[in-house]
Amino acid sequence: MNKKLILVVGLAMALSSANSAFAQKDGGITPKMLKEIRASYGTNPQDKALRNAVMANGMSSLVENSDNHTKFDEQFTYRVNSKGISDQKSSGRCWLFTGLNVMRSPIIAQYGLGEFFFSQNYSFFYDQLEKSNLFLQAIIDTRDKKIDDPTVAWLFQHPISDGGQFTGISENILKYGLVPSSVMPETVNSNNTRTMSSIIAKILRQGGIRMREAAAKGAKKAALEAQKLDYLKEIYKVLAMNLGVPPTEFEYTLKDAQGKVISTETYTPQSFYKKFVGQDLRNDFVMIMNDPSRPYGKLYSIEYDRHSYDGANWTYVNVPIEELKEMAIASLKDSTMIYYSCDVGKEFDRKTGSLDLNNFDYNSLLGFKFDMNKKERIETYDSGSSHAMTLVAVNLDKNGKPDKWMVENSWGASNGFHGHLIMTDQWFDAYTFRIVVNKKYVSDKVLKILNTKPTMLPPWDPMFAPEN
């Protein structure tokens, strides 16, 4: 037998062995399975008609439930009034807009103002600077861990973002104060944060790896903190170029809705906050969560899930949805808006600005019923909090039970119901995750839980991605 023949026979035997091994492996799609799968579809004219319709028009238009389009209105038992709708544009700052919208409402009511907004751009500047410091200091703290350690890996994967949650409001404002929007208005780059954020992330990742290299060569903590300061200076420069330089003092004239001057004074950002807000955002408010995938009646905290190194981690009390709703209703009855977070993309009809479990009928089109419950959706990564808005209204039926809710959004006045979204109570149950309320609206049971030691959760938990 010559060498060529031996080679051909050897290859044939190898291929035969490989094919035999492939055919014998369990779990793959076999020819028999594929035949059965193919036979399950396209056997009647209706399948072809639906396929033609979906391919020509898209699936979304065919699952819309037209019966729902006229069932929503803007009549509510309790509604907190406000003026003006904000617009976060192409940024992930919903948490910031929501928090500032909650705080501006009492000022508008107290002074009889027209549209009034705090500067989101001012607060965002310091949010990004503080998050940068949080990352760099965390790199110093974890310098003795390996690069593939889960915490170190998570830090480099998420050096910074424009998303966030309520501690970004409380810690930021207590430290840096507030200014009116006219004092530090939005810029092209605050409205469109992608490029700036990517540059800052590059600086942080490079700074982080250089600091780890220095630590590996024996650099002391003081030397690493000096490096950190140099990187923060670079980041401050990027922020100033893109967002402007934050004021440390400014003159501001407050006018009522008719344009009459109420006062003209010189402020610092801290004095402006103390005069027009003055609340202890750190201690007067509590985050309430509804997460059925974890035990209720417990306090939880998420490691590194904060906006500043010296601030508080995201900490919350987990309660059943009915208890959460009781606190929300108590606040709205007292004309107090609420920081609110949900999975806004689920069952959302953008044309009507409504959130309802019956907005889309997938079963009629597909013949498949989606029936996972809230706990199962969380555990399978199908649902989680994605967006923060301002809860402003609730409607109660004749038995005093809520049947619909309304939020003020930050997507501009032309979106939804004049900048608002309306949700049914059933949708609220399914896709609401948390609120932040003043402690005076919570139960004694919740206040006692706040005094317990929290269970610490890892920063990569899927339920705690930054809201945007």
C-alpha positions in Angstrom: 0.0 0.0 0.0 1.6 3.3 -1.1 1.8 6.4 1.1 -1.0 8.3 -0.7 -3.4 5.4 -0.3 -2.5 5.1 3.4 -3.2 8.8 3.9 -6.6 8.6 2.1 -7.6 5.6 4.2 -6.5 7.2 7.4 -8.5 10.4 6.6 -11.6 8.4 5.8 -11.3 6.5 9.0 -10.8 9.7 11.0 -13.8 11.3 9.4 -15.9 8.3 9.9 -14.9 8.2 13.5 -15.7 11.9 14.0 -19.1 11.6 12.3 -19.9 8.5 14.4 -19.0 10.4 17.6 -21.1 13.4 16.5 -24.1 11.2 15.7 -23.9 9.4 19.0 -23.6 12.6 21.2 -26.8 13.2 23.1 -28.6 16.6 23.2 -28.0 17.8 19.6 -30.7 18.3 17.0 -31.0 15.0 15.1 -32.3 14.6 11.6 -35.4 13.0 13.1 -36.0 16.0 15.4 -35.4 18.4 12.6 -38.0 16.6 10.5 -40.5 16.8 13.3 -39.8 20.5 13.9 -40.2 21.4 10.3 -43.5 19.5 10.1 -44.9 21.5 13.0 -45.1 24.7 11.0 -46.4 25.9 7.7 -49.0 23.1 7.2 -52.0 25.4 6.7 -52.8 28.6 4.7 -53.1 30.7 7.9 -49.4 30.1 8.7 -48.4 31.5 5.3 -50.7 34.5 5.6 -49.4 35.4 9.0 -45.8 34.9 7.8 -46.4 37.3 4.9 -48.0 39.8 7.2 -45.1 39.7 9.8 -42.4 39.8 7.2 -44.0 42.8 5.5 -45.1 44.8 8.6 -43.0 43.6 11.5 -44.3 41.6 14.5 -45.0 44.7 16.8 -47.8 46.1 14.6 -49.6 42.7 14.6 -49.6 42.1 18.3 -50.9 45.6 19.3 -54.2 45.2 21.2 -56.4 47.9 19.6 -59.0 47.4 22.3 -56.7 49.1 24.8 -56.1 52.3 22.9 -59.1 54.2 24.3 -59.2 53.0 27.9 -56.7 55.4 29.5 -57.4 59.0 30.7 -55.7 61.5 33.0 -58.3 61.6 35.8 -56.8 60.6 39.2 -58.0 60.6 42.8 -54.6 62.0 44.0 -52.3 63.9 41.7 -49.3 66.0 42.7 -49.1 69.1 40.4 -45.9 70.2 38.7 -44.9 72.4 35.8 -42.6 71.6 32.9 -41.3 68.3 31.5 -37.6 67.6 31.4 -35.7 65.7 28.7 -32.6 63.6 29.3 -32.1 63.3 25.6 -29.4 60.7 24.6 -28.1 60.1 28.1 -28.6 57.6 30.9 -29.4 60.2 33.6 -33.0 59.2 34.3 -32.1 58.7 38.0 -30.8 62.3 38.2 -33.7 63.9 36.4 -36.2 61.9 38.6 -34.6 63.0 41.8 -34.4 66.6 40.8 -38.0 66.5 39.6 -39.1 65.3 43.0 -37.4 68.2 44.7 -38.5 70.9 42.4 -42.2 70.3 42.9 -42.4 71.8 46.4 -40.5 74.9 45.3 -42.9 75.5 42.4 -45.9 75.2 44.8 -44.4 77.3 47.6 -43.4 80.2 45.5 -46.0 80.1 42.8 -43.4 79.5 40.1 -43.8 78.7 36.4 -41.5 76.1 34.9 -38.5 75.6 37.1 -35.7 73.1 36.9 -32.5 72.5 38.8 -29.3 72.1 36.7 -28.9 68.4 35.9 -25.6 69.3 34.2 -24.2 70.7 37.4 -25.0 67.7 39.4 -23.9 65.4 36.6 -20.4 67.0 36.5 -19.7 66.0 40.1 -21.4 62.7 39.7 -18.9 61.7 37.1 -15.9 63.1 39.1 -17.1 61.2 42.2 -17.6 58.0 40.3 -14.1 58.3 38.8 -12.7 58.7 42.3 -14.7 55.7 43.5 -13.2 53.5 40.7 -9.6 54.6 41.3 -9.8 54.3 45.1 -11.4 50.8 44.7 -8.4 49.9 42.5 -6.1 51.0 45.3 -8.2 49.0 47.8 -8.0 45.8 45.7 -4.4 46.2 44.6 -3.4 42.9 46.3 -6.1 40.9 44.5 -5.4 39.2 41.2 -6.6 40.8 37.9 -9.1 38.0 37.4 -10.6 38.4 40.9 -14.4 38.9 40.4 -14.4 42.3 42.1 -11.4 43.6 40.2 -12.8 42.2 36.9 -16.1 43.9 37.7 -14.4 47.2 38.4 -12.6 47.2 35.0 -15.7 46.1 33.2 -17.7 49.0 34.7 -15.3 51.9 35.4 -18.0 54.5 35.0 -21.5 55.1 33.6 -24.1 57.9 33.4 -26.7 55.6 35.0 -27.4 55.4 38.7 -29.9 55.4 41.5 -31.0 57.4 44.5 -27.8 57.6 46.5 -26.4 59.5 43.5 -29.0 62.2 44.3 -28.6 62.2 48.1 -24.8 62.0 48.4 -24.1 64.4 45.5 -26.5 67.1 46.5 -25.6 67.1 50.2 -21.9 67.5 49.2 -22.1 69.8 46.2 -25.5 71.6 46.6 -27.7 72.6 43.7 -27.9 75.4 41.1 -30.8 76.5 38.8 -30.7 75.2 35.2 -30.1 78.7 33.9 -26.8 78.9 35.9 -25.3 75.8 34.3 -27.5 74.7 31.4 -27.3 71.5 29.4 -24.7 71.2 26.7 -24.4 69.0 23.5 -22.3 66.6 25.5 -24.5 66.4 28.6 -27.4 65.5 26.3 -25.3 63.0 24.4 -22.9 61.4 26.9 -21.5 58.4 24.9 -18.3 59.9 23.6 -17.4 61.7 26.8 -18.1 58.6 28.9 -16.0 56.4 26.6 -13.0 58.7 27.0 -13.3 58.9 30.7 -13.6 55.1 30.8 -10.4 54.8 28.8 -8.6 57.1 31.2 -9.8 55.2 34.2 -8.9 51.8 32.8 -5.4 52.9 31.9 -5.0 54.6 35.2 -6.2 51.5 37.0 -3.8 49.2 35.3 -0.9 51.6 35.8 -1.7 51.9 39.5 -1.8 48.1 39.9 1.6 47.9 38.1 3.0 50.4 40.5 1.6 48.5 43.5 3.1 45.3 42.2 6.5 47.0 42.2 6.1 48.0 45.8 4.5 51.5 45.6 3.0 52.5 48.9 -0.6 53.7 49.3 0.4 57.3 49.5 2.2 57.1 46.2 -0.9 55.4 44.6 -3.2 58.1 45.9 -0.9 60.7 44.3 -1.3 58.9 41.0 -5.0 58.9 41.6 -5.1 62.6 42.0 -3.2 63.1 38.7 -5.8 61.0 36.9 -8.7 62.9 38.5 -7.1 66.1 37.2 -7.3 64.7 33.7 -10.9 63.7 34.1 -11.8 67.1 35.5 -10.4 68.6 32.3 -12.5 66.3 30.1 -15.6 67.1 32.1 -15.0 70.9 32.0 -14.4 70.7 28.2 -17.7 68.8 27.7 -20.0 70.2 30.4 -18.5 73.5 31.4 -16.9 74.6 34.7 -19.3 74.3 37.7 -20.0 77.7 39.5 -18.9 78.1 43.1 -21.0 81.3 43.5 -23.8 82.9 41.4 -26.5 85.6 41.4 -30.0 84.4 40.8 -33.4 86.2 40.4 -36.4 84.1 41.4 -39.6 85.0 39.6 -43.2 83.8 40.0 -45.3 82.4 37.1 -46.3 85.9 36.1 -42.7 87.1 35.9 -42.8 89.1 39.1 -39.5 89.2 40.9 -39.6 87.4 44.2 -35.9 87.9 45.2 -32.4 88.5 43.8 -29.6 87.1 45.8 -26.1 85.8 45.6 -25.7 82.1 46.4 -23.3 79.2 46.6 -24.6 75.9 45.4 -24.8 74.7 49.0 -26.7 77.8 50.3 -29.1 77.5 47.3 -29.8 73.9 48.3 -30.3 74.8 52.0 -32.7 77.6 51.2 -34.9 76.0 48.6 -34.7 72.3 49.5 -33.0 71.8 52.9 -34.0 68.2 53.4 -31.6 65.6 54.8 -31.7 63.4 51.8 -29.4 60.8 53.5 -31.4 60.2 56.6 -35.0 61.3 55.9 -35.6 58.9 53.0 -35.7 55.1 52.6 -35.5 52.9 49.5 -38.3 50.3 49.4 -37.8 47.3 47.1 -40.2 44.6 45.8 -38.0 41.7 44.8 -39.9 38.4 45.2 -36.7 36.4 44.4 -35.3 37.3 47.8 -36.9 37.0 51.3 -39.1 40.0 52.4 -38.8 41.9 55.6 -35.0 42.2 55.3 -32.4 44.9 54.7 -30.0 44.6 51.8 -27.0 46.5 50.6 -25.0 46.3 47.3 -21.2 46.5 47.5 -19.7 49.3 45.5 -23.1 50.3 44.3 -22.8 54.0 45.2 -21.8 57.2 43.4 -19.0 58.3 45.7 -16.3 56.5 47.6 -17.2 58.2 50.9 -21.0 57.8 50.3 -23.5 55.2 51.3 -24.0 51.9 49.4 -27.4 51.4 47.8 -29.4 50.0 50.8 -33.1 49.0 50.7 -35.8 47.2 52.6 -37.5 44.4 50.6 -41.3 44.2 51.1 -44.3 42.7 49.4 -45.8 44.8 46.6 -48.9 45.7 48.6 -46.8 47.2 51.4 -44.9 49.2 48.8 -48.1 50.5 47.4 -49.4 51.6 50.8 -46.4 53.8 51.3 -46.7 55.2 47.8 -50.3 56.1 48.3 -49.6 57.7 51.6 -47.0 60.0 50.0 -49.2 60.9 47.1 -52.2 61.7 49.4 -49.9 64.1 51.1 -49.0 65.8 47.8 -45.5 64.5 47.8 -43.9 63.0 44.6 -41.9 59.8 44.7 -38.7 58.5 43.2 -39.9 55.4 41.3 -38.1 52.7 39.3 -39.5 50.0 37.0 -38.9 47.9 33.9 -40.4 50.5 31.6 -39.8 48.6 28.3 -42.2 45.8 29.2 -45.7 46.0 27.7 -45.1 49.6 26.8 -47.3 51.2 24.1 -45.3 54.2 23.0 -48.2 55.5 20.9 -50.5 55.9 23.8 -48.0 56.3 26.6 -49.6 53.4 28.5 -48.2 50.5 30.4 -50.6 47.6 30.6 -50.3 43.8 30.6 -52.9 43.7 27.8 -51.3 46.1 25.5 -49.9 43.3 23.3 -51.5 40.0 22.3 -48.7 37.6 21.5 -50.8 34.5 22.2 -53.2 35.2 19.3 -50.3 35.7 16.8 -47.9 33.0 18.1 -50.1 30.6 19.8 -47.7 30.7 22.8 -48.6 32.1 26.2 -45.9 34.0 28.2 -46.8 33.1 31.8 -43.6 33.5 34.0 -44.3 35.3 37.2 -42.3 38.2 38.6 -39.9 36.0 40.6 -39.2 33.8 37.6 -38.6 36.8 35.3 -36.0 38.1 37.7 -34.3 34.8 38.2 -34.1 34.2 34.4 -32.8 37.8 33.6 -36.0 38.5 31.7 -36.8 41.5 33.9 -35.2 44.1 36.1 -35.3 47.7 36.9 -34.3 49.7 33.8 -35.6 53.3 34.3 -36.4 55.8 37.0 -39.3 58.2 36.8 -41.3 60.4 39.2 -44.5 58.9 40.6 -47.1 61.7 40.7 -50.6 60.2 40.7 -52.8 57.3 41.8 -56.5 56.5 41.1 -58.4 54.6 43.8 -61.6 52.7 43.1 -64.8 52.8 45.2 -63.2 50.3 47.6 -60.1 52.5 48.1 -57.9 50.2 46.0 -55.5 51.5 43.3 -56.5 50.7 39.7 -54.0 53.0 37.8 -51.0 55.2 38.4 -49.1 57.9 36.6 -45.5 59.0 36.4 -43.8 62.1 35.1 -41.1 61.0 32.7 -37.9 62.7 31.4 -38.3 62.0 27.7 -39.7 65.4 26.7 -43.2 66.9 26.7 -44.2 65.3 23.4 -43.7 61.8 24.8 -46.7 59.8 26.2 -49.5 61.8 27.9 -47.8 65.2 27.7 -44.6 63.8 29.1 -46.3 61.4 31.5 -46.9 57.6 31.3 -50.0 55.9 32.7 -49.9 52.3 34.1 -52.6 49.9 35.2 -52.3 48.5 38.8 -51.7 45.0 37.3 -48.7 46.3 35.4 -47.5 48.2 38.5 -47.5 44.8 40.4 -45.6 43.0 37.7 -42.9 45.5 36.8 -42.4 48.0 39.7 -39.2 47.4 41.6 -38.6 50.2 44.0 -39.6 53.6 45.4 -37.8 56.1 47.6 -40.1 57.7 50.2 -39.8 59.9 53.2 -39.6 57.9 56.4 -42.8 59.5 57.7 -44.8 57.5 55.2 -43.3 54.1 56.1 -44.5 51.6 58.7 -42.9 51.0 62.2 -42.0 47.6 60.9 -39.9 49.0 58.1 -38.2 51.5 60.5 -37.2 48.7 62.7 -35.7 46.7 59.8 -33.6 49.8 58.9 -31.8 49.3 62.2 -30.7 45.7 61.4 -27.5 44.7 59.8 -27.9 44.5 56.0 -27.2 41.5 53.9 -24.4 42.5 51.5 -24.9 41.6 47.8 -22.2 41.6 45.1 -22.1 44.5 42.7 -22.7 42.3 39.7 -26.1 41.1 40.8 -28.4 41.5 37.7 -31.1 43.3 39.7 -28.9 46.3 40.4 -27.7 47.6 37.1 -27.7 51.4 37.0 -31.0 52.9 35.9 -30.8 55.0 32.8 
